[in-house]
Amino acid sequence: MTMTKTMRKIIYILLFLFVSQLAHAKLEIQIIQGNASALPIAVIPMQWRATDPSPLTGVSEVVSSDLYRSGLFDPLEETDMVDRPVDSESIRFGTWRLLKVDYLVIGYVKDAPNNAGYDIVYQLFDVHTQEALLSQITTVGFGDLRFGAHRVADAIYEKLTGVPGAFSTRIAYISATGVGNDQNYQLFVADADGFNPQAVVGSPEPLLSPNWSPDGQRLAYVSFEKGNSAIYVQNVATGQRQLVSSGKGINGAPAFSPDGRFMAMTLSVSGNPEIYIRDLASGQKRQLTDHWAIDTEAAWSPDSQWIYFTSDRGGKPQVYRVAATGGKPSRVTLEGNYNARASISPDGTRIAVAHGRGNEYRIAVLDTDTGRMRILTPGVLDESPSFAPNGSMILYATREGPRGVLAAVSVDGNVRQRLILTEGDVREPAWSPVIR
């Protein structure tokens, strides 16, 4: 190993430890409602066989936390584990059955070949049949051990539920700090569990409406940094950004199409806020709605056939939809006097909205087949819902006293959690697609 490689490796390790400490200092995760029918599982602490010092947070701790947050699993507390098996030969299945554990995860972390990082070697067992359901190696770079743990949780989740996991995805949100002339806005990107927050862009003027590209590499957002609203698209990794729309009046609510070729947005170039669709390659745009009311907050259906949007054309804000090729819009939400900010589930069968009755605003889900609306959250000012890419959870913004915080709720309403940053008023979350 050359001196250059050695120093690079040390830097990666120190950076990982620093970011872990920073994440713990800035974030608090609270599970405020659990699921009584969750599957019992034990994620055994993974033995550290790598030559570097072990991290502050172990792989198994991240995996266990991910599974617990999903609401579908009930991980056994480490203090209740009577054994610490590392390989299949040392598993005493009868012991785990007595502990009423259905599934068991074991493994270890070692150096990857050719100084490529770490290998997370793990197995998933059915305690009752003693069958190995998974036996895999996940290789990650020196600074990506936590991401690798999320990948492990994704694989376990998919194996046991049949649905791809979303733990290795990311979230974007806006944070505002300061007051008056000293107020500052930042667009952050973090892991799906809220750890490792990184500022993408900052401005003394408001930032709004972050929206992910389908490849998870770019974010569209609205900035007032030049006085008037403008829509930008920024590469998350490189910071390179492109001005998409800055015409007179409103430039807002950008939404990438599922194939990434188009962007729906709200423009008032005609004098009234309307939904437009822009071809991102050619720059050409066409007007989709034409009404005296306010039409905004466009969201694409997964098949790109429909545009859902918020409009007060009926007197109160409600969700409508119109064919992406144009046509007459039809009203979608019929229950409640306020429904806005639609987020469409990946399979198109559910629509999450900010649902208002009187002075209370909560997150609700509309079943598109039955038309039934179900309220999921108990808050009084819950807004900006965003589906996880596997459709299992909904991220949203709410209030914790005078501050804005992030929260998430399972689609059945059985599990709720809060992600509380120690600084800033947090709002407008957006969940990324699956990171390939």
C-alpha positions as CSV (number, residue, x, y, z in Angstrom):
1,M,0.0,0.0,0.0
2,T,1.5,3.4,-1.0
3,M,1.7,6.4,1.4
4,T,-0.9,8.1,-0.8
5,K,-3.3,5.3,-0.4
6,T,-2.7,5.1,3.3
7,M,-3.3,8.8,3.8
8,R,-6.5,8.6,1.7
9,K,-7.7,5.7,3.8
10,I,-7.1,7.5,7.0
11,I,-8.9,10.6,5.7
12,Y,-11.9,8.5,4.8
13,I,-12.0,6.9,8.2
14,L,-11.7,10.3,10.0
15,L,-14.3,11.8,7.8
16,F,-16.7,8.9,8.5
17,L,-16.2,9.3,12.3
18,F,-16.6,13.0,12.1
19,V,-19.8,12.9,10.0
20,S,-21.2,10.2,12.4
21,Q,-20.6,12.5,15.4
22,L,-22.0,15.5,13.5
23,A,-25.1,13.5,12.6
24,H,-25.7,12.4,16.2
25,A,-25.2,16.0,17.4
26,K,-27.7,17.5,14.9
27,L,-30.4,14.9,14.7
28,E,-32.9,13.3,17.1
29,I,-35.1,10.4,15.9
30,Q,-38.2,9.6,17.9
31,I,-40.5,6.6,17.3
32,I,-43.8,8.0,18.6
33,Q,-46.0,5.1,17.6
34,G,-45.2,1.5,16.8
35,N,-46.8,-1.5,15.2
36,A,-48.0,-4.3,17.5
37,S,-48.0,-6.9,14.7
38,A,-44.4,-6.3,13.6
39,L,-42.2,-9.3,12.8
40,P,-39.8,-10.3,15.5
41,I,-36.2,-10.3,14.2
42,A,-32.8,-10.3,15.8
43,V,-29.9,-8.4,14.1
44,I,-26.8,-9.7,15.9
45,P,-24.0,-7.2,16.3
46,M,-21.6,-7.8,13.4
47,Q,-18.1,-8.7,14.3
48,W,-15.5,-6.1,13.2
49,R,-12.7,-7.9,11.4
50,A,-11.3,-4.9,9.4
51,T,-7.9,-3.5,10.3
52,D,-9.3,0.0,10.9
53,P,-10.9,1.1,14.1
54,S,-14.6,0.2,14.3
55,P,-17.1,3.1,13.7
56,L,-19.1,4.7,16.5
57,T,-22.3,3.3,15.0
58,G,-22.1,-0.4,14.0
59,V,-23.6,-1.8,10.8
60,S,-26.1,-4.0,12.8
61,E,-27.3,-0.9,14.7
62,V,-28.1,0.9,11.5
63,V,-29.8,-2.2,10.0
64,S,-31.9,-2.8,13.1
65,S,-32.9,0.9,13.3
66,D,-33.9,0.8,9.6
67,L,-36.1,-2.3,10.0
68,Y,-37.7,-0.9,13.1
69,R,-38.5,2.4,11.5
70,S,-40.4,0.6,8.7
71,G,-43.0,-0.5,11.2
72,L,-43.0,-4.0,9.9
73,F,-40.3,-5.4,12.1
74,D,-39.6,-5.6,15.9
75,P,-35.9,-6.0,16.4
76,L,-34.8,-7.7,19.6
77,E,-32.9,-5.4,22.0
78,E,-29.2,-6.1,22.1
79,T,-29.3,-6.5,25.8
80,D,-31.8,-9.4,25.4
81,M,-29.5,-11.4,23.1
82,V,-28.1,-14.4,24.9
83,D,-25.8,-15.4,22.0
84,R,-23.7,-13.5,19.5
85,P,-23.3,-16.0,16.6
86,V,-21.2,-15.0,13.7
87,D,-21.6,-18.1,11.5
88,S,-24.3,-20.6,10.9
89,E,-22.6,-23.4,12.8
90,S,-22.7,-21.4,16.1
91,I,-26.5,-20.6,15.9
92,R,-28.6,-22.3,18.5
93,F,-32.0,-22.0,16.8
94,G,-33.9,-23.4,19.8
95,T,-32.6,-20.5,21.9
96,W,-33.9,-17.9,19.5
97,R,-37.3,-19.7,19.2
98,L,-37.6,-19.5,23.0
99,L,-37.0,-15.7,22.6
100,K,-39.9,-15.7,20.1
101,V,-37.6,-14.5,17.3
102,D,-38.8,-15.4,13.8
103,Y,-35.7,-14.2,11.8
104,L,-32.0,-13.9,12.6
105,V,-29.3,-11.7,10.9
106,I,-25.6,-12.5,11.5
107,G,-22.4,-11.4,9.9
108,Y,-19.1,-9.5,10.1
109,V,-17.2,-6.7,8.4
110,K,-13.8,-7.3,6.9
111,D,-11.4,-5.5,4.6
112,A,-12.4,-5.7,0.9
113,P,-9.8,-7.1,-1.5
114,N,-7.4,-4.6,-3.2
115,N,-8.0,-2.0,-0.6
116,A,-11.4,-1.3,-2.1
117,G,-13.1,-0.5,1.3
118,Y,-15.1,-3.0,3.4
119,D,-17.0,-6.2,2.8
120,I,-20.2,-6.6,4.8
121,V,-20.7,-10.3,4.9
122,Y,-24.1,-11.3,6.3
123,Q,-26.8,-14.0,6.3
124,L,-30.5,-14.0,7.1
125,F,-32.1,-17.1,8.6
126,D,-35.6,-18.3,9.2
127,V,-35.4,-19.4,12.9
128,H,-38.2,-21.9,12.5
129,T,-37.1,-23.7,9.4
130,Q,-33.3,-23.0,10.0
131,E,-33.1,-22.0,6.3
132,A,-30.7,-19.4,5.1
133,L,-32.9,-16.9,3.2
134,L,-30.0,-14.6,2.2
135,S,-26.2,-15.1,2.1
136,Q,-24.6,-12.0,0.6
137,I,-21.6,-9.7,0.6
138,T,-22.1,-6.0,0.2
139,T,-18.9,-4.1,-0.7
140,V,-18.6,-0.3,0.1
141,G,-15.9,2.3,0.1
142,F,-14.2,3.5,3.2
143,G,-16.6,6.4,3.7
144,D,-19.8,4.5,2.8
145,L,-20.2,2.0,5.6
146,R,-23.5,3.5,6.8
147,F,-24.8,3.5,3.2
148,G,-23.8,-0.2,3.0
149,A,-25.7,-0.9,6.2
150,H,-28.8,0.7,4.6
151,R,-28.2,-1.6,1.5
152,V,-28.2,-4.6,3.8
153,A,-31.5,-3.5,5.4
154,D,-33.0,-3.0,1.9
155,A,-32.1,-6.6,1.0
156,I,-33.6,-8.0,4.2
157,Y,-36.7,-5.9,3.8
158,E,-37.3,-7.0,0.2
159,K,-36.6,-10.7,1.0
160,L,-39.2,-10.8,3.8
161,T,-41.8,-8.5,2.4
162,G,-41.4,-8.8,-1.4
163,V,-41.2,-5.0,-1.7
164,P,-37.9,-3.2,-2.4
165,G,-36.4,-1.4,0.6
166,A,-36.0,2.4,0.6
167,F,-33.4,2.8,3.4
168,S,-30.5,3.6,1.1
169,T,-32.4,6.5,-0.5
170,R,-32.1,10.2,0.5
171,I,-34.4,13.0,1.5
172,A,-34.2,16.7,0.7
173,Y,-35.7,19.5,2.8
174,I,-35.5,23.3,3.4
175,S,-34.1,24.7,6.7
176,A,-34.6,28.3,7.8
177,T,-32.5,29.8,10.5
178,G,-32.3,33.3,12.0
179,V,-35.0,36.0,12.1
180,G,-35.7,39.2,10.1
181,N,-32.8,40.5,8.0
182,D,-30.6,37.8,9.4
183,Q,-32.7,34.9,8.2
184,N,-31.0,32.3,6.0
185,Y,-32.3,29.4,4.0
186,Q,-30.6,26.2,3.0
187,L,-31.5,23.2,0.9
188,F,-30.3,20.0,2.6
189,V,-29.9,16.4,1.4
190,A,-29.6,13.7,4.0
191,D,-29.9,9.9,4.3
192,A,-33.5,8.6,4.5
193,D,-33.1,8.3,8.3
194,G,-32.1,11.9,8.5
195,F,-28.4,11.3,9.2
196,N,-25.5,12.9,7.3
197,P,-27.2,16.1,6.4
198,Q,-25.3,18.2,3.7
199,A,-26.3,21.6,2.5
200,V,-26.7,21.8,-1.3
201,V,-27.4,25.5,-1.6
202,G,-27.9,28.4,0.7
203,S,-29.5,31.8,0.3
204,P,-30.6,34.8,2.4
205,E,-33.8,34.7,0.3
206,P,-36.4,31.9,0.4
207,L,-35.8,28.5,-1.1
208,L,-38.9,26.4,-2.0
209,S,-40.3,23.2,-3.5
210,P,-37.4,20.7,-3.9
211,N,-38.1,17.9,-6.3
212,W,-35.9,15.0,-7.3
213,S,-35.0,13.9,-10.8
214,P,-35.9,10.2,-11.4
215,D,-32.3,9.2,-11.4
216,G,-31.8,10.8,-7.9
217,Q,-28.8,12.8,-9.2
218,R,-30.4,16.3,-9.5
219,L,-32.8,18.5,-7.5
220,A,-35.1,21.1,-8.9
221,Y,-36.1,23.9,-6.6
222,V,-37.3,27.5,-6.5
223,S,-35.0,30.4,-5.4
224,F,-35.7,34.0,-4.7
225,E,-32.0,34.9,-4.6
226,K,-32.4,37.5,-7.4
227,G,-35.6,39.0,-6.1
228,N,-38.1,37.2,-8.3
229,S,-38.8,33.5,-8.1
230,A,-36.7,31.3,-10.4
231,I,-36.5,27.5,-11.0
232,Y,-33.1,25.9,-10.9
233,V,-31.9,22.3,-11.5
234,Q,-28.8,21.4,-9.5
235,N,-26.5,18.3,-9.6
236,V,-26.4,17.1,-6.0
237,A,-22.9,15.7,-6.2
238,T,-21.1,18.4,-8.2
239,G,-23.1,21.5,-7.3
240,Q,-23.4,22.5,-10.9
241,R,-26.8,24.0,-11.6
242,Q,-28.9,25.3,-14.5
243,L,-31.5,28.1,-14.6
244,V,-34.7,26.6,-16.0
245,S,-37.3,29.4,-15.7
246,S,-37.1,33.0,-14.5
247,G,-39.8,34.7,-16.4
248,K,-41.9,37.6,-15.2
249,G,-44.2,36.7,-12.3
250,I,-44.4,33.3,-10.7
251,N,-42.0,30.5,-11.5
252,G,-42.8,27.7,-9.0
253,A,-43.6,24.2,-8.0
254,P,-41.2,22.2,-10.4
255,A,-41.9,18.5,-10.9
256,F,-39.7,16.2,-13.0
257,S,-41.6,13.7,-15.2
258,P,-41.0,10.0,-14.4
259,D,-38.6,9.7,-17.4
260,G,-36.8,12.9,-16.6
261,R,-37.5,14.5,-20.0
262,F,-40.0,17.0,-19.0
263,M,-40.8,19.3,-16.1
264,A,-44.2,20.5,-15.0
265,M,-44.2,23.9,-13.3
266,T,-46.4,26.8,-12.3
267,L,-46.0,30.0,-14.3
268,S,-47.9,33.2,-14.4
269,V,-46.6,34.5,-17.7
270,S,-50.2,34.8,-18.9
271,G,-51.1,36.8,-15.9
272,N,-52.6,33.9,-13.9
273,P,-50.8,30.9,-12.3
274,E,-51.2,28.0,-14.6
275,I,-49.6,24.6,-15.1
276,Y,-47.0,24.4,-17.9
277,I,-44.9,21.5,-19.2
278,R,-41.4,22.2,-20.3
279,D,-39.2,20.0,-22.5
280,L,-35.9,20.0,-20.7
281,A,-33.9,19.2,-23.8
282,S,-35.3,21.8,-26.2
283,G,-36.5,24.4,-23.6
284,Q,-39.9,24.6,-25.3
285,K,-43.0,24.8,-23.0
286,R,-46.7,24.4,-23.4
287,Q,-49.6,25.6,-21.3
288,L,-51.6,22.7,-19.8
289,T,-54.3,24.5,-17.8
290,D,-56.3,27.7,-18.5
291,H,-58.5,29.0,-15.8
292,W,-59.0,32.2,-13.8
293,A,-58.3,30.3,-10.6
294,I,-54.8,29.4,-9.2
295,D,-53.5,26.1,-10.6
296,T,-50.3,24.9,-8.9
297,E,-48.3,22.1,-7.2
298,A,-48.2,19.7,-10.2
299,A,-47.4,16.0,-9.6
300,W,-47.0,13.3,-12.3
301,S,-48.7,9.9,-12.3
302,P,-46.1,7.1,-12.4
303,D,-47.1,6.3,-16.0
304,S,-46.7,9.9,-17.1
305,Q,-50.3,9.9,-18.4
306,W,-51.7,12.3,-15.9
307,I,-50.8,15.6,-14.1
308,Y,-52.4,16.1,-10.7
309,F,-52.5,19.6,-9.3
310,T,-54.0,21.9,-6.7
311,S,-56.6,24.4,-7.8
312,D,-59.2,26.6,-6.1
313,R,-61.4,26.7,-9.1
314,G,-64.2,25.2,-7.0
315,G,-63.9,27.9,-4.3
316,K,-61.5,25.9,-2.0
317,P,-58.1,24.3,-2.8
318,Q,-58.7,20.7,-4.1
319,V,-56.7,18.2,-6.1
320,Y,-57.6,17.9,-9.8
321,R,-56.1,15.9,-12.6
322,V,-55.7,16.5,-16.3
323,A,-54.2,14.4,-19.1
324,A,-50.5,15.2,-19.7
325,T,-51.4,15.8,-23.3
326,G,-54.1,18.3,-22.4
327,G,-57.8,18.3,-22.0
328,K,-60.5,19.1,-19.4
329,P,-59.4,18.7,-15.7
330,S,-61.5,16.7,-13.3
331,R,-61.7,16.9,-9.6
332,V,-60.1,14.1,-7.6
333,T,-60.6,14.9,-3.9
334,L,-64.2,15.2,-2.8
335,E,-64.0,14.9,1.0
336,G,-62.9,17.9,3.2
337,N,-62.8,21.6,2.4
338,Y,-59.1,21.6,1.8
339,N,-56.8,19.1,-0.1
340,A,-53.5,20.2,-1.5
341,R,-49.9,19.2,-2.3
342,A,-50.6,15.8,-3.9
343,S,-47.9,13.1,-3.8
344,I,-48.6,10.0,-5.9
345,S,-47.6,6.5,-4.7
346,P,-45.2,4.6,-6.9
347,D,-47.9,2.2,-8.1
348,G,-50.4,5.0,-8.6
349,T,-53.1,3.6,-6.3
350,R,-52.8,6.2,-3.5
351,I,-52.6,9.9,-3.3
352,A,-51.2,11.6,-0.2
353,V,-52.5,15.1,0.5
354,A,-52.5,17.8,3.1
355,H,-56.1,17.5,4.2
356,G,-57.8,20.4,6.0
357,R,-60.9,20.5,8.2
358,G,-61.5,23.8,10.0
359,N,-58.1,25.0,11.4
360,E,-56.5,21.5,11.4
361,Y,-54.3,20.2,8.6
362,R,-53.3,16.6,8.6
363,I,-51.8,14.1,6.1
364,A,-54.4,11.9,4.5
365,V,-54.3,9.2,1.8
366,L,-56.9,8.8,-0.9
367,D,-57.4,5.3,-2.4
368,T,-57.8,5.9,-6.1
369,D,-59.8,2.7,-6.6
370,T,-62.4,3.2,-3.8
371,G,-62.3,6.9,-3.4
372,R,-61.9,6.5,0.4
373,M,-59.9,9.1,2.2
374,R,-58.0,8.1,5.4
375,I,-56.4,10.5,7.8
376,L,-53.0,9.3,9.0
377,T,-51.6,12.0,11.3
378,P,-52.9,13.7,14.4
379,G,-51.2,17.1,14.0
380,V,-52.8,20.4,13.4
381,L,-50.4,21.7,10.8
382,D,-49.1,18.8,8.8
383,E,-48.1,19.5,5.2
384,S,-46.0,18.7,2.2
385,P,-46.4,14.9,2.0
386,S,-43.9,12.9,0.0
387,F,-44.1,9.1,-0.7
388,A,-41.1,6.8,-0.2
389,P,-40.0,5.2,-3.5
390,N,-41.4,1.9,-2.3
391,G,-44.7,3.4,-1.2
392,S,-44.4,2.2,2.4
393,M,-44.0,5.5,4.2
394,I,-44.9,9.1,3.8
395,L,-42.5,11.9,4.8
396,Y,-44.1,15.2,5.8
397,A,-43.5,18.5,7.6
398,T,-45.1,19.4,10.9
399,R,-44.7,21.6,13.9
400,E,-43.0,20.8,17.2
401,G,-43.9,23.9,19.3
402,P,-42.8,26.9,17.4
403,R,-40.4,25.0,15.0
404,G,-40.9,23.1,11.9
405,V,-39.7,19.4,11.9
406,L,-39.9,16.4,9.7
407,A,-42.0,13.4,10.4
408,A,-42.9,10.1,8.7
409,V,-45.9,7.9,8.8
410,S,-46.6,4.4,7.4
411,V,-49.3,4.2,4.8
412,D,-51.5,2.2,7.1
413,G,-51.0,4.8,9.9
414,N,-49.6,2.3,12.3
415,V,-46.1,3.8,12.7
416,R,-45.1,7.4,13.1
417,Q,-41.7,9.0,13.8
418,R,-40.2,12.4,14.1
419,L,-36.8,13.6,12.7
420,I,-35.9,16.6,14.8
421,L,-32.9,18.8,13.8
422,T,-31.4,20.8,16.6
423,E,-31.2,23.9,14.4
424,G,-33.5,25.6,12.0
425,D,-37.1,25.6,11.0
426,V,-37.5,22.6,8.7
427,R,-40.1,22.3,5.9
428,E,-40.9,21.0,2.4
429,P,-39.4,17.5,2.4
430,A,-39.0,15.4,-0.7
431,W,-38.1,11.7,-0.7
432,S,-35.6,10.6,-3.5
433,P,-36.2,7.8,-5.9
434,V,-34.2,4.5,-5.4
435,I,-30.5,5.3,-5.8
436,R,-29.1,2.9,-8.4
